[in-house]
Amino acid sequence: MILLGVLDLWRDRERCKILASEAGQYLMDHKVSSLFFYGQRQRVKICFAADLSDAFMVDGKKRDTITYPSGSIDYDGQETLVSAGKRFELGFFTPEETTDFRSYLGIWYHRSDRRIVVWVANRNRPLLDVGASFAITKDGNLQILDRSGTSCWSTTLASTSNPAYREAKLLDSGNLVFGDSNKTLWTTILWQSFEHPTDTFLSGMKMSENLKLISWESGADPKEGNFTFQLDEGRFVILTNGESSDLSISERMPDGMKNFLSNTTGSDNNTRIRLDVEGELQYWNFNVSTDWTLQRMAPREKCSVYNACGNFGSCNLYNMLACRCLPGFKPASPESWRNGSFSGGCNRSSAVCGKNDTFLRLKMMRVGQQDKKIAVENETICREECLNNCSCQAYSFVEEVNRRREPITCLIWTDALKGLQEEYSFGRPDLFVRVSKTDTALKAKSCEPCGLNVIPYPLSTGSDCGDPMYFSFHCDNSTGKLSFKTQNGTYNVTTIDQDKRTFVIQDKDVDHCNSSTRGHLRKFNLSFPFKMNAFKPRCDTVAGNFGSNISSQGLVEIVIGWEPPREPLCTSSADCEDWANSSCNVAGNDIVRCHCNSNFRWDGMALKCVQGGSSRKKKPLSLIEGVTIASVIVLSSIFLYTCILMRKKAKRRESQQNTDRNAALMYGTEKRAWRFWREDKALDLMDKTLHESCNTNEFLRCLNAALLCVQDDPADRPTMSNVVLMLSSEIANLPVPKEPAFSIRRGFSGIASTSSKQERGLSGTTFSSSKKETSIDTEDASDEGG
């Protein structure tokens, strides 16, 4: 240790740093790792530097005890206590997931690969600056003091006149024990952390009516969260914000878990129980070879946790991401939801209680106890009762058959909706949730919500809403389930994200989870305007967290995106009222749309007309550009090959070489187009000068048709009459093109030899001069011709 000077810390803190800098070379030679300040609560400060690897050791070992007055732990010095058997460590820490500077005093497993915190002292009052210390103070309490000397946490014991007899010790069980020896050989335990746990239960604790585990707020914040685990009249229960579900979890807990909580298993330092941020009681076991592994959890189904997704949040056992807000609501804390903490629930997106109110009809929903029950004659009266009461959040109309012919019951919820769960059971009365029309009817041509799915324009569930090009959805009004129809089949839609223009569908694919197929991308054919964005299989064997379920094992979630739509179809000017700065006009292909007015252009991303040029002038041009792309690929093949045949007559050998090279140029371009199409980069083929004037939907449609015309098998290619239909109709879905031919075949295989096949015209032409087949090096061709 090197004494650098005696200073007044508050006036000469910087002077201390200068002294340390001047002694820097000496410090480096002696491998000194830091400098810190001793005796912060006294007026005179001693500025010194020390090797921190030895600063907190006794006889070469990390000490496990704090005494009075010199045994404090200082945050600046990064000092810690380590239990005698090196099982646990105590010190100041910052949660790994936090994004700001907040520090806490806690206990964690010593030398673990990642810090597993089992106890936090100041969980509700973090330290926001350096300079804190953990010490026994003059009144005999164990306290955390910030840099100004203010107490942030204390054992709150009665004051004593002899603090020198008190000491705190970290045991190998993870228990921090604070006692008083009082000049005797025996130490009286005055306080211990085992009687004040946070979210973790360790061996040596015993569950009682007075002991509670309270979850963290989130993975980044250890303050008291929404869930509490405790004994209630002999039953183990999990409370949410102080409220309990109807069922305890005692009946569903394994015996080993119960015995551990009752402290009947003896000492077991390789086991811990933790109440996680989402209300799951997790049973962890340590193995030298596998580290910590999750053995069991209770409840095993996350939706069994009362109000698991918070107020106005709905839980679904069958979705990989279980929680979502009801339509017309948004997460109360978006950051918490991004971190996987959903118990904070949702708030309304718009205020209700006015002429703009409507009701969202939800089927097969479980919901918490109603606040009011009244007798009514019919559903209309029940609805009016709710509308006339601004505090009414939802209602349900129950038709009960009884011998007394009593009036039918109307259930009213005036408080926040809690305990919501989707697909709970059939036969339950529908739940009508009060929402604002502005949050569910996004556009005049938007389809009605289907269950919990708000269907944004242009997606369509029928001919009377959405855009016909996007009519691939079906709403089952009896269950409130939305499905998506593809060439592969029909699939359940779980969520729709309008901002990202994506939706998620589910499919059972247990085979994908086999070791031989895991990791391979599933083939899923989609036609324009839809495309697959992501593929998320669920293959885990341990279920129960809020990203998975037992019910979702073997499920595959497929994220599908949609291309921005063209202007809406219209039959009169009234259809364009929802689209400002537009009017109903005929396009170049005789289709009537809400075209943007002069000096405006259509923005398919924003679904509105924006300033920046007229959109009417570009429509015929963009179609011509698209047809040109399709025609060039097909006609250039005929023209080029005709030139090749003429050159063959003059010079056969030279013609052979030129044939290969020129064909390579042609097919290199073709292969480049195919590669960009498969990689969802088709728009990269568009010349940059056309980006402003060319309609991307028409461009992609024409490119799709062009690739269909050059498929490897002539039998797969469309007739020219079909090509014309593809390019002129915006309603028909185009097939997914197969791989084009990347070689010139000399000699027919017999395909397309009948007169019916000859109808394919130019798109079905195959080059023939001999039975030999010449392969083309398309990689080189791509470089030369691309």
VENKA-V919320 format. One record per residue. N is the residue number from 1. RES is the residue in one small letter. PSI is psi in radians with two decimals (999 if undefined). Layout:
n->(N & N)
res->(RES & RES)
psi->(PSI & PSI)
This chain:
n->(1 & 2 & 3 & 4 & 5 & 6 & 7 & 8 & 9 & 10 & 11 & 12 & 13 & 14 & 15 & 16 & 17 & 18 & 19 & 20 & 21 & 22 & 23 & 24 & 25 & 26 & 27 & 28 & 29 & 30 & 31 & 32 & 33 & 34 & 35 & 36 & 37 & 38 & 39 & 40 & 41 & 42 & 43 & 44 & 45 & 46 & 47 & 48 & 49 & 50 & 51 & 52 & 53 & 54 & 55 & 56 & 57 & 58 & 59 & 60 & 61 & 62 & 63 & 64 & 65 & 66 & 67 & 68 & 69 & 70 & 71 & 72 & 73 & 74 & 75 & 76 & 77 & 78 & 79 & 80 & 81 & 82 & 83 & 84 & 85 & 86 & 87 & 88 & 89 & 90 & 91 & 92 & 93 & 94 & 95 & 96 & 97 & 98 & 99 & 100 & 101 & 102 & 103 & 104 & 105 & 106 & 107 & 108 & 109 & 110 & 111 & 112 & 113 & 114 & 115 & 116 & 117 & 118 & 119 & 120 & 121 & 122 & 123 & 124 & 125 & 126 & 127 & 128 & 129 & 130 & 131 & 132 & 133 & 134 & 135 & 136 & 137 & 138 & 139 & 140 & 141 & 142 & 143 & 144 & 145 & 146 & 147 & 148 & 149 & 150 & 151 & 152 & 153 & 154 & 155 & 156 & 157 & 158 & 159 & 160 & 161 & 162 & 163 & 164 & 165 & 166 & 167 & 168 & 169 & 170 & 171 & 172 & 173 & 174 & 175 & 176 & 177 & 178 & 179 & 180 & 181 & 182 & 183 & 184 & 185 & 186 & 187 & 188 & 189 & 190 & 191 & 192 & 193 & 194 & 195 & 196 & 197 & 198 & 199 & 200 & 201 & 202 & 203 & 204 & 205 & 206 & 207 & 208 & 209 & 210 & 211 & 212 & 213 & 214 & 215 & 216 & 217 & 218 & 219 & 220 & 221 & 222 & 223 & 224 & 225 & 226 & 227 & 228 & 229 & 230 & 231 & 232 & 233 & 234 & 235 & 236 & 237 & 238 & 239 & 240 & 241 & 242 & 243 & 244 & 245 & 246 & 247 & 248 & 249 & 250 & 251 & 252 & 253 & 254 & 255 & 256 & 257 & 258 & 259 & 260 & 261 & 262 & 263 & 264 & 265 & 266 & 267 & 268 & 269 & 270 & 271 & 272 & 273 & 274 & 275 & 276 & 277 & 278 & 279 & 280 & 281 & 282 & 283 & 284 & 285 & 286 & 287 & 288 & 289 & 290 & 291 & 292 & 293 & 294 & 295 & 296 & 297 & 298 & 299 & 300 & 301 & 302 & 303 & 304 & 305 & 306 & 307 & 308 & 309 & 310 & 311 & 312 & 313 & 314 & 315 & 316 & 317 & 318 & 319 & 320 & 321 & 322 & 323 & 324 & 325 & 326 & 327 & 328 & 329 & 330 & 331 & 332 & 333 & 334 & 335 & 336 & 337 & 338 & 339 & 340 & 341 & 342 & 343 & 344 & 345 & 346 & 347 & 348 & 349 & 350 & 351 & 352 & 353 & 354 & 355 & 356 & 357 & 358 & 359 & 360 & 361 & 362 & 363 & 364 & 365 & 366 & 367 & 368 & 369 & 370 & 371 & 372 & 373 & 374 & 375 & 376 & 377 & 378 & 379 & 380 & 381 & 382 & 383 & 384 & 385 & 386 & 387 & 388 & 389 & 390 & 391 & 392 & 393 & 394 & 395 & 396 & 397 & 398 & 399 & 400 & 401 & 402 & 403 & 404 & 405 & 406 & 407 & 408 & 409 & 410 & 411 & 412 & 413 & 414 & 415 & 416 & 417 & 418 & 419 & 420 & 421 & 422 & 423 & 424 & 425 & 426 & 427 & 428 & 429 & 430 & 431 & 432 & 433 & 434 & 435 & 436 & 437 & 438 & 439 & 440 & 441 & 442 & 443 & 444 & 445 & 446 & 447 & 448 & 449 & 450 & 451 & 452 & 453 & 454 & 455 & 456 & 457 & 458 & 459 & 460 & 461 & 462 & 463 & 464 & 465 & 466 & 467 & 468 & 469 & 470 & 471 & 472 & 473 & 474 & 475 & 476 & 477 & 478 & 479 & 480 & 481 & 482 & 483 & 484 & 485 & 486 & 487 & 488 & 489 & 490 & 491 & 492 & 493 & 494 & 495 & 496 & 497 & 498 & 499 & 500 & 501 & 502 & 503 & 504 & 505 & 506 & 507 & 508 & 509 & 510 & 511 & 512 & 513 & 514 & 515 & 516 & 517 & 518 & 519 & 520 & 521 & 522 & 523 & 524 & 525 & 526 & 527 & 528 & 529 & 530 & 531 & 532 & 533 & 534 & 535 & 536 & 537 & 538 & 539 & 540 & 541 & 542 & 543 & 544 & 545 & 546 & 547 & 548 & 549 & 550 & 551 & 552 & 553 & 554 & 555 & 556 & 557 & 558 & 559 & 560 & 561 & 562 & 563 & 564 & 565 & 566 & 567 & 568 & 569 & 570 & 571 & 572 & 573 & 574 & 575 & 576 & 577 & 578 & 579 & 580 & 581 & 582 & 583 & 584 & 585 & 586 & 587 & 588 & 589 & 590 & 591 & 592 & 593 & 594 & 595 & 596 & 597 & 598 & 599 & 600 & 601 & 602 & 603 & 604 & 605 & 606 & 607 & 608 & 609 & 610 & 611 & 612 & 613 & 614 & 615 & 616 & 617 & 618 & 619 & 620 & 621 & 622 & 623 & 624 & 625 & 626 & 627 & 628 & 629 & 630 & 631 & 632 & 633 & 634 & 635 & 636 & 637 & 638 & 639 & 640 & 641 & 642 & 643 & 644 & 645 & 646 & 647 & 648 & 649 & 650 & 651 & 652 & 653 & 654 & 655 & 656 & 657 & 658 & 659 & 660 & 661 & 662 & 663 & 664 & 665 & 666 & 667 & 668 & 669 & 670 & 671 & 672 & 673 & 674 & 675 & 676 & 677 & 678 & 679 & 680 & 681 & 682 & 683 & 684 & 685 & 686 & 687 & 688 & 689 & 690 & 691 & 692 & 693 & 694 & 695 & 696 & 697 & 698 & 699 & 700 & 701 & 702 & 703 & 704 & 705 & 706 & 707 & 708 & 709 & 710 & 711 & 712 & 713 & 714 & 715 & 716 & 717 & 718 & 719 & 720 & 721 & 722 & 723 & 724 & 725 & 726 & 727 & 728 & 729 & 730 & 731 & 732 & 733 & 734 & 735 & 736 & 737 & 738 & 739 & 740 & 741 & 742 & 743 & 744 & 745 & 746 & 747 & 748 & 749 & 750 & 751 & 752 & 753 & 754 & 755 & 756 & 757 & 758 & 759 & 760 & 761 & 762 & 763 & 764 & 765 & 766 & 767 & 768 & 769 & 770 & 771 & 772 & 773 & 774 & 775 & 776 & 777 & 778 & 779 & 780 & 781 & 782 & 783 & 784 & 785 & 786)
res->(m & i & l & l & g & v & l & d & l & w & r & d & r & e & r & c & k & i & l & a & s & e & a & g & q & y & l & m & d & h & k & v & s & s & l & f & f & y & g & q & r & q & r & v & k & i & c & f & a & a & d & l & s & d & a & f & m & v & d & g & k & k & r & d & t & i & t & y & p & s & g & s & i & d & y & d & g & q & e & t & l & v & s & a & g & k & r & f & e & l & g & f & f & t & p & e & e & t & t & d & f & r & s & y & l & g & i & w & y & h & r & s & d & r & r & i & v & v & w & v & a & n & r & n & r & p & l & l & d & v & g & a & s & f & a & i & t & k & d & g & n & l & q & i & l & d & r & s & g & t & s & c & w & s & t & t & l & a & s & t & s & n & p & a & y & r & e & a & k & l & l & d & s & g & n & l & v & f & g & d & s & n & k & t & l & w & t & t & i & l & w & q & s & f & e & h & p & t & d & t & f & l & s & g & m & k & m & s & e & n & l & k & l & i & s & w & e & s & g & a & d & p & k & e & g & n & f & t & f & q & l & d & e & g & r & f & v & i & l & t & n & g & e & s & s & d & l & s & i & s & e & r & m & p & d & g & m & k & n & f & l & s & n & t & t & g & s & d & n & n & t & r & i & r & l & d & v & e & g & e & l & q & y & w & n & f & n & v & s & t & d & w & t & l & q & r & m & a & p & r & e & k & c & s & v & y & n & a & c & g & n & f & g & s & c & n & l & y & n & m & l & a & c & r & c & l & p & g & f & k & p & a & s & p & e & s & w & r & n & g & s & f & s & g & g & c & n & r & s & s & a & v & c & g & k & n & d & t & f & l & r & l & k & m & m & r & v & g & q & q & d & k & k & i & a & v & e & n & e & t & i & c & r & e & e & c & l & n & n & c & s & c & q & a & y & s & f & v & e & e & v & n & r & r & r & e & p & i & t & c & l & i & w & t & d & a & l & k & g & l & q & e & e & y & s & f & g & r & p & d & l & f & v & r & v & s & k & t & d & t & a & l & k & a & k & s & c & e & p & c & g & l & n & v & i & p & y & p & l & s & t & g & s & d & c & g & d & p & m & y & f & s & f & h & c & d & n & s & t & g & k & l & s & f & k & t & q & n & g & t & y & n & v & t & t & i & d & q & d & k & r & t & f & v & i & q & d & k & d & v & d & h & c & n & s & s & t & r & g & h & l & r & k & f & n & l & s & f & p & f & k & m & n & a & f & k & p & r & c & d & t & v & a & g & n & f & g & s & n & i & s & s & q & g & l & v & e & i & v & i & g & w & e & p & p & r & e & p & l & c & t & s & s & a & d & c & e & d & w & a & n & s & s & c & n & v & a & g & n & d & i & v & r & c & h & c & n & s & n & f & r & w & d & g & m & a & l & k & c & v & q & g & g & s & s & r & k & k & k & p & l & s & l & i & e & g & v & t & i & a & s & v & i & v & l & s & s & i & f & l & y & t & c & i & l & m & r & k & k & a & k & r & r & e & s & q & q & n & t & d & r & n & a & a & l & m & y & g & t & e & k & r & a & w & r & f & w & r & e & d & k & a & l & d & l & m & d & k & t & l & h & e & s & c & n & t & n & e & f & l & r & c & l & n & a & a & l & l & c & v & q & d & d & p & a & d & r & p & t & m & s & n & v & v & l & m & l & s & s & e & i & a & n & l & p & v & p & k & e & p & a & f & s & i & r & r & g & f & s & g & i & a & s & t & s & s & k & q & e & r & g & l & s & g & t & t & f & s & s & s & k & k & e & t & s & i & d & t & e & d & a & s & d & e & g & g)
psi->(2.43 & 2.08 & 2.13 & -0.38 & 2.82 & 2.03 & 2.88 & 1.98 & -0.72 & -0.52 & -0.48 & 0.52 & -0.74 & -0.60 & -0.62 & -0.71 & -0.63 & -0.75 & -0.70 & -0.67 & -0.69 & -0.51 & 0.25 & -0.77 & -0.71 & -0.70 & -0.73 & -0.68 & -0.55 & 0.26 & 0.72 & 2.29 & -0.28 & 3.01 & 2.61 & 3.04 & 2.38 & 2.46 & 0.87 & -0.40 & 0.04 & 2.79 & -0.81 & 2.27 & 2.52 & 2.06 & 2.10 & 2.87 & 2.63 & 2.76 & 1.90 & -0.33 & -0.34 & -0.10 & -0.49 & 0.69 & 2.62 & 2.09 & 0.71 & 0.08 & 2.56 & 2.32 & 2.77 & 0.18 & 2.52 & 2.28 & 3.04 & 2.38 & -0.04 & 0.14 & 0.54 & 2.84 & 2.18 & 2.36 & -0.70 & -0.58 & -0.02 & 0.70 & 2.64 & 2.80 & 2.51 & 2.26 & 2.77 & -0.71 & 0.18 & 0.70 & -0.71 & 2.75 & 2.49 & 2.37 & -3.03 & 2.51 & 2.84 & 2.23 & 2.45 & -0.58 & -0.05 & 2.62 & -0.04 & 3.13 & 1.81 & 2.23 & 2.72 & 2.81 & 2.21 & 3.09 & 2.36 & 2.94 & 2.28 & 2.35 & 0.61 & 2.64 & -0.70 & 2.62 & 2.03 & 1.77 & 2.29 & -0.24 & 2.44 & 2.25 & -1.11 & 0.87 & -0.53 & 0.00 & 1.40 & 2.74 & 2.31 & 0.08 & 2.92 & 3.08 & 0.11 & 2.82 & 2.74 & 2.01 & 2.91 & 2.14 & 3.09 & -0.50 & 0.03 & 0.19 & 2.71 & 2.12 & 2.72 & 2.14 & 2.32 & -3.09 & -0.37 & -0.04 & 0.10 & 2.40 & 2.24 & -0.27 & 2.56 & 2.71 & -0.19 & 0.78 & 2.87 & 2.53 & 2.60 & 2.70 & -0.11 & 1.18 & -0.29 & -0.36 & -0.01 & 2.54 & 2.68 & 2.38 & 2.37 & 2.10 & 2.87 & -0.22 & -0.19 & 0.08 & 2.24 & 2.00 & 2.29 & 2.11 & -3.10 & 2.10 & -0.52 & 0.79 & 0.35 & 3.01 & -0.25 & 2.44 & 2.22 & 2.14 & 2.06 & -0.50 & 2.55 & 2.54 & -0.43 & -0.40 & -0.05 & 1.07 & 2.91 & -1.60 & 0.04 & 2.39 & 2.16 & 2.84 & 2.30 & -0.40 & 2.85 & 2.17 & 2.28 & 3.07 & -0.40 & -0.13 & 2.32 & 2.54 & 2.24 & 2.20 & 2.80 & 2.75 & -0.72 & 3.09 & -0.31 & -0.08 & 1.96 & 0.06 & 2.81 & 2.18 & -2.70 & -0.17 & 2.45 & 2.31 & 2.27 & 3.02 & 2.30 & 1.81 & 0.78 & 0.01 & 2.50 & 2.18 & 2.70 & 2.12 & 2.56 & 1.99 & 0.67 & -0.08 & 2.45 & 2.61 & 2.97 & -0.53 & 2.42 & 2.94 & 0.05 & -0.73 & -0.38 & 0.06 & 2.38 & 2.69 & -0.67 & -0.65 & -0.73 & -0.76 & -0.68 & -0.71 & -0.51 & 0.01 & 0.71 & 0.09 & -0.04 & -3.02 & 2.23 & 1.49 & 0.00 & 0.25 & 2.51 & 2.68 & 2.31 & 2.38 & 1.91 & 3.08 & -0.28 & 0.29 & 0.27 & 2.31 & 1.92 & 2.38 & 1.89 & 2.56 & 2.48 & 2.33 & 2.36 & -0.66 & -0.53 & -0.02 & -2.65 & 2.28 & 2.49 & 2.04 & -0.90 & 2.91 & 2.71 & 2.34 & 2.66 & -0.46 & 2.09 & -0.52 & -0.18 & -0.30 & 2.24 & 2.28 & 0.79 & -0.61 & 0.19 & -3.14 & 2.31 & 0.27 & 2.39 & 2.40 & 2.40 & 2.07 & -0.45 & -0.03 & 2.53 & -0.74 & 1.86 & -0.59 & 2.50 & 2.70 & 2.63 & 2.67 & 2.39 & 0.07 & 2.81 & 2.73 & 2.36 & -0.60 & 1.65 & -0.62 & -0.73 & -0.70 & -0.64 & -0.52 & 0.05 & 0.22 & 1.92 & -0.14 & -0.25 & -0.28 & -2.79 & 2.71 & 2.80 & 2.47 & -0.58 & 2.62 & 2.63 & 3.04 & 1.24 & -3.00 & -0.26 & 0.16 & 2.58 & -3.10 & 2.38 & 2.13 & 2.05 & 2.33 & 2.72 & 0.66 & 2.39 & 2.48 & 2.72 & 3.07 & 2.38 & 2.80 & -0.28 & 2.51 & 2.16 & 2.77 & 2.22 & 2.92 & -0.50 & 3.05 & -0.58 & -0.74 & -0.67 & -0.74 & -0.76 & -0.64 & -0.69 & -0.76 & -0.60 & -0.07 & 1.89 & -0.39 & -0.12 & 2.15 & -0.53 & 2.83 & 2.85 & 2.39 & 2.06 & 2.04 & 1.75 & 2.33 & 2.09 & 2.79 & -0.48 & -0.08 & 0.79 & 2.74 & 2.69 & 2.63 & 2.43 & 2.10 & 2.30 & 2.34 & 2.04 & -0.30 & 3.07 & 2.50 & 2.24 & 2.77 & 0.55 & 2.34 & 2.25 & 2.80 & 0.77 & -0.88 & 2.74 & 2.82 & -0.08 & 2.59 & 2.59 & 2.57 & 2.20 & 1.93 & 2.30 & 2.19 & 2.94 & 2.45 & -0.54 & -0.34 & -0.22 & -0.61 & 1.51 & -0.65 & 2.81 & -0.58 & 0.13 & 2.55 & 2.76 & 2.56 & 2.57 & 1.80 & -2.17 & 0.08 & 1.99 & 2.23 & 1.82 & 2.67 & 2.37 & 0.08 & 2.50 & 2.39 & 0.06 & 3.02 & -0.23 & 0.12 & 2.81 & -2.87 & 2.31 & -0.51 & -0.38 & 0.33 & 1.36 & 0.27 & 2.69 & 2.33 & 2.14 & 1.78 & -0.34 & -0.45 & -0.26 & 0.35 & 2.45 & 2.36 & 2.77 & 2.23 & 2.23 & 3.12 & -0.43 & -0.42 & -2.86 & 2.33 & 2.61 & 2.31 & 2.22 & -0.72 & 2.71 & 2.26 & 1.79 & -0.66 & -0.67 & -0.07 & 0.90 & 2.76 & 2.82 & 2.29 & 2.79 & 2.59 & 2.47 & 2.15 & 1.16 & -0.59 & -0.53 & -0.42 & -0.06 & 2.60 & -0.51 & -0.44 & -0.16 & 2.39 & -0.22 & 2.38 & 2.27 & 2.37 & 2.20 & 1.84 & 2.19 & 2.58 & 2.76 & 2.38 & 0.36 & 2.63 & 2.60 & 2.23 & -0.66 & 2.80 & 2.04 & 1.64 & 2.65 & 1.79 & 0.02 & 2.60 & -0.41 & 2.16 & 2.98 & -0.29 & 3.08 & 0.21 & 0.04 & 2.93 & 2.79 & -0.68 & -0.27 & 0.13 & 2.34 & 0.03 & 2.61 & 2.27 & 2.26 & 2.12 & 2.13 & 2.33 & 2.85 & 2.57 & 2.64 & 2.48 & 2.91 & -3.10 & 2.59 & 2.57 & 2.68 & 2.79 & -0.33 & 3.00 & -0.47 & -0.53 & -0.26 & 0.10 & -0.50 & -0.08 & 1.65 & 2.59 & 0.61 & 2.83 & 2.73 & 1.99 & 2.80 & 2.33 & 3.13 & -0.40 & 0.41 & 0.32 & 2.28 & 2.17 & 2.89 & 1.47 & 2.58 & 2.54 & 3.05 & 2.46 & 0.21 & 2.69 & 2.73 & 2.28 & 1.79 & -0.41 & -0.76 & -0.14 & 0.82 & 2.91 & 2.29 & 2.73 & 2.47 & 0.71 & 2.76 & 2.43 & -0.19 & -0.60 & -0.36 & -0.23 & -0.92 & -0.63 & -0.77 & -0.59 & -0.71 & -0.74 & -0.73 & -0.76 & -0.64 & -0.73 & -0.82 & -0.72 & -0.70 & -0.75 & -0.72 & -0.90 & -0.56 & -0.50 & -0.77 & -0.82 & -0.81 & -0.73 & -0.55 & -0.75 & -0.67 & -0.73 & -0.69 & -0.70 & -0.49 & -0.68 & -0.58 & -0.75 & 1.66 & -0.82 & -0.80 & -0.61 & -0.65 & -0.75 & -0.74 & -0.57 & -0.82 & -0.76 & -0.84 & -0.69 & -0.60 & -0.71 & -0.78 & -0.83 & -0.35 & -0.74 & -0.71 & -0.76 & -0.64 & -0.75 & -0.71 & -0.72 & -0.76 & -0.62 & -0.80 & -0.55 & 0.22 & 0.64 & 0.47 & -0.58 & -0.26 & -0.31 & -0.31 & 2.34 & 2.43 & -0.49 & -0.26 & -0.08 & -0.63 & -0.64 & -0.47 & 2.34 & 2.12 & -0.62 & -0.77 & -0.69 & -0.84 & -0.61 & -0.73 & -0.69 & -0.68 & -0.82 & -0.69 & -0.75 & -0.53 & -0.55 & -0.29 & 0.45 & 2.68 & -0.79 & 2.07 & -0.47 & -0.37 & -0.22 & 2.50 & 2.76 & 2.84 & -0.53 & -0.63 & -0.61 & -0.75 & -0.72 & -0.72 & -0.70 & -0.39 & -0.42 & 2.39 & 0.07 & -0.71 & 2.39 & 2.32 & 2.49 & 2.80 & 2.15 & 2.56 & 3.05 & 2.33 & 2.93 & 2.26 & 0.46 & 2.77 & 2.08 & 2.17 & 1.71 & 2.12 & 2.56 & 0.02 & -0.22 & 2.51 & 0.63 & -0.25 & 2.89 & -0.56 & -0.58 & -0.44 & -0.30 & -0.26 & -0.30 & -2.36 & -0.67 & -0.30 & 0.11 & 2.36 & 2.37 & 2.32 & 2.23 & -0.35 & 3.12 & -0.05 & 2.54 & 2.22 & 2.09 & 2.63 & 2.35 & 1.60 & -0.34 & -0.79 & -0.68 & -0.63 & -0.65 & -0.68 & -0.69 & -0.21 & 999)
